[in-house]
Structures are given as structure tokens and as C-alpha cells.
Amino acid sequence: MARWKAGLISAGLLLVAWQALCWTGLWPRYVFPWPEDVALTLWRLLTSLELAVALTHTLKRIGLGFALSAVGGLLLGLAMARSRTLSDLLGPVVQGLQSMPSICWYPLAVLWFGWNEGALLFVTTAGALFAVAAATESGVRNIPPSYVRAATTMGARGWRLYTRVVLPAALPSLLTGLRLGWSFAWRSLMAGELLFLNLGFGHLLAMGRDLGDASQVMAVIVVILAVGMVVDRACFSRAEAAVRVRFGYDKAA
């Protein structure tokens, strides 16, 4: 079965289960809104351009934050993979920071940057950078030594060795790290927007909470879920599929 068909079936089953729960009457409608209520609220947010404004601000933040974390994480991971001393010094710190909940960065970010975009950018970047770095180091270190020896024998050195052999061989792990970093950055940003109340999806969620509008909260959650799925499918899934074909794990379509 094609993935898009499976996705439609899953969405349909989820919608049926949601409606069935609504019919049970376990919760008041204003607490647990019906699908039609959420659809109407979503239409209102679309036509009033509130959703477009929030989407624009959120995508700008995640784009910049993820780009910084990807570049910084790749460079840090490569440096740690290249130097055993650096890995011994920074490895435990990177692993510890990777496992730390990103929400813990916010008090420090506020002290350093204040209640502004700088704090949001810092936490979004910090939430993903160490995951990318750890995956990059692991991917480079797990390259079969025979690859490097063969390339060295053929005269590959320095930058040429890394660009022609090391990075391509580590590409599956790098993509996994970037995918993980994206999810960390996305969650970090959503938490930050809820706290900072700047324009964005988090702001719409906070407004729905403060107004007691559960349909708006659920409508924004649906959009956040949709954006995450679209980015994952359009970027990471496609790249991962191409890499699997390139390495011979799958056949080309």
C-alpha cells in the first residue's frame, strides 16, 4: 500500500475515533470540541489571516534555529570524530546536554537575552545542536576503516578525504541526526512560543487557553502536527529514501 493511502486511512480512523468519543458525551463540548467545531475554528483562523501570520513567524524562527544547529552540530561532531582528545573532553558534555529537556534552557536564555527573539533562537538552536553533533560523531566513527585506508592509499588526504569518502559514507547517520535535530528544534520552539507569547503558533495556543477556547487549541495542534509531518515527509523521508537507494538498501522506484 502506498504511504499516502496509509496516511489517509490513519487520518480517517483517527477522525472516526474522535467523533465517537464526542458522541459518548464524556466531556462537555466546550472542553472536548467536535471535529466540526475545530474545522470551523480553523477556517476562521485561515480567513482572518491569523494562521498565516503565525505560520510565517514560526517558520522563520525554526528555519534560522535549525540551520544554525545543523551547521554547528555538524562541525562540532566532525571535530570530535577527528580528535580523540576533543571527543574525550566534550563527549560526555554533549551527551548530557543532548538528553537535557530544552525547556531548561529558557531561564538562562531570558537572563542572557531578555524576553525577545534572541532567547527563542538560542533555545531552538541549543535544543537541536547537540543531537546533531552526537549523531555526526557516531556516524563518522562507525565508517568501516577499510574505506578510509583505501582512500588514503589512493592519495586522498585532508579536505578531499572528508568530502569524497568520510561524509558520503556517514550520510545515513548524518540524516538521522538532522531528522532528530529537527524534531528537537520544533518542540523547543513550540515550548518557547508558549512562554514568550510572541506571534506564532505558541501565541495562538496560549490565546485559546486563556480564552477557554478548546476548539482553537485543538485547531492549532492539528496545524502544528501537519507542518511537522509535511517537513518530515517532504525533506527527511525523501532524502533518506534517496540515500537508501544510493547505498543499495532499496531499489530505485
JODAPE-V611285 format. One record per helix or strand of 3 or more residues. SS is the DSSP state (H for helix, E for strand). FROM is the first residue (numbers start at 1). TO is the last residue. If there is no record, write none. Layout:
ss->SS from->FROM to->TO
ss->SS from->FROM to->TO
This chain:
ss->H from->3 to->24
ss->H from->35 to->47
ss->H from->50 to->82
ss->H from->84 to->99
ss->H from->102 to->113
ss->H from->117 to->141
ss->H from->145 to->153
ss->H from->158 to->196
ss->H from->201 to->210
ss->H from->214 to->246
